[in-house]
Amino acid sequence: MHTSPSGLYARLGSMMALEYFAFGSWKPTMGLVLSHNGLGSLIGNVFIVSAIAAVLSPLFVGTLADRFFPAQKVFGVLHLAGAVLLALMPQAVEHGNGVLFTVLLFVFMLFFQPTQAMPNNISFTHLQSRMRVFPYIRSLGTVAWIAAGLLVGQTGQSARPTIFYLAAGVSVVLGLYSFTLPNTPPLQRDGTFRIGDIIGISAFPLLKRRKFLVLMICVLLTFVPISTYNDYGSTYLDAAGVKNVASIMSLGQAAEFVFMLLLPRLLKRFGYRRILLTGAATWIVRISIFLVLTHGQVWLAAIVVSLNGITTDFFMVTIYMYVDRMVAPELKAQAQGLIFFFQLGVGSLLGAVVASSIYNSVIGNAAHSQLSDWRPIWLAAGGVAVVTATVMMLFLGKDDPDLDQVTAGADDAPGSAGPDAPRSVASTH
């Protein structure tokens, strides 16, 4: 059946909005829910198993859409299966069954992780020459994430297990809706399949190049403050007397949306090196604000959350774009897969282990904590942020001719997509 361009945009935009609304209804305040229900010491463990699932899931689930079944059907089945698991989580939390909750979350993440890239891939397949529309379609996901945070926060559900029921309901709607999406056949049905391609193993020789190695080291280091913020930020803001935590946390996605629109122009004006350094250095500023935050300073909490736009877009997203210009065309897909593996796989796991070990040693299972109790956590994250920015300053300095050359010539290179071309990049939400 023929679909008009506007009809196609509406269908793809609805898919994107439902995906991020479901994710945004539980992810930002899951740690807060656990800490308010006597499972605070479990926060680190659940994020560790989530990172492990992020490594394993592409090996077993992510290949289905690429190899054997239409992407929209795999997308729908995964969300319907995930909805069942989400609906079981509130009872596990309310009964204090940490083991059951951890198992449910691990299996859920095995199903959910591949769905983060599928909306991009489905959109790319059907937009084709109209790819310029994709940023607007993708922006609906950010708007939906913000809407989910506002709904959860303003209804007083930030610390309640009911957020999982909301996510389950939206997942059912999305799962059923997915079967109405345009058919998206497997992209690699006839290709030679290698497990190593999923994590970009062919791009491993790039680690012999200093700049690429430095970037990957910085990615791993940065996930210590990232995991500290993502896993425990909502709990800390609650300890600081911030009401409607989910609503405040949604400011981070609003800032991401704004800075994503500004990023192409800023890259053209300042270059990749300065943008990357700004993103890394902003983590130092952000953690410094956490350290000086006092009880009830909602305005300062809003500022520190809003800095998420710079730390995410200027560093994590820009790395994808820089590496895309750094490698040969035949290695682009492999290099992107390797970055994804370093970020949501190894990086998430490392960050979750470090952050959880410090949290459990100073706060543990306490339902309530004082801001002074958190000082070792933020000092450790800040120390790593300083090391990361220093490494980047030393090895990606202004006298780095290769980086300057890539920056200067990227937009003028024959066949270059330019910095504002849509990419299937991973989010650190």
Secondary structure as UniProt FT lines:
FT   HELIX           5..24
FT   TURN            25..29
FT   HELIX           30..36
FT   TURN            37..38
FT   HELIX           40..42
FT   HELIX           43..57
FT   HELIX           58..62
FT   HELIX           63..67
FT   HELIX           71..94
FT   TURN            95..96
FT   HELIX           98..112
FT   HELIX           113..116
FT   HELIX           118..127
FT   HELIX           128..133
FT   HELIX           134..154
FT   TURN            155..156
FT   TURN            158..159
FT   HELIX           162..178
FT   TURN            179..180
FT   TURN            189..190
FT   HELIX           195..198
FT   TURN            199..200
FT   HELIX           201..208
FT   HELIX           210..239
FT   TURN            240..241
FT   HELIX           245..292
FT   TURN            295..296
FT   HELIX           298..306
FT   HELIX           308..311
FT   HELIX           312..317
FT   HELIX           318..326
FT   HELIX           329..331
FT   HELIX           332..340
FT   HELIX           341..347
FT   HELIX           348..362
FT   TURN            363..365
FT   HELIX           371..374
FT   HELIX           375..395
FT   TURN            398..399
FT   HELIX           401..409
FT   TURN            410..412
FT   TURN            414..415
FT   TURN            419..420
//
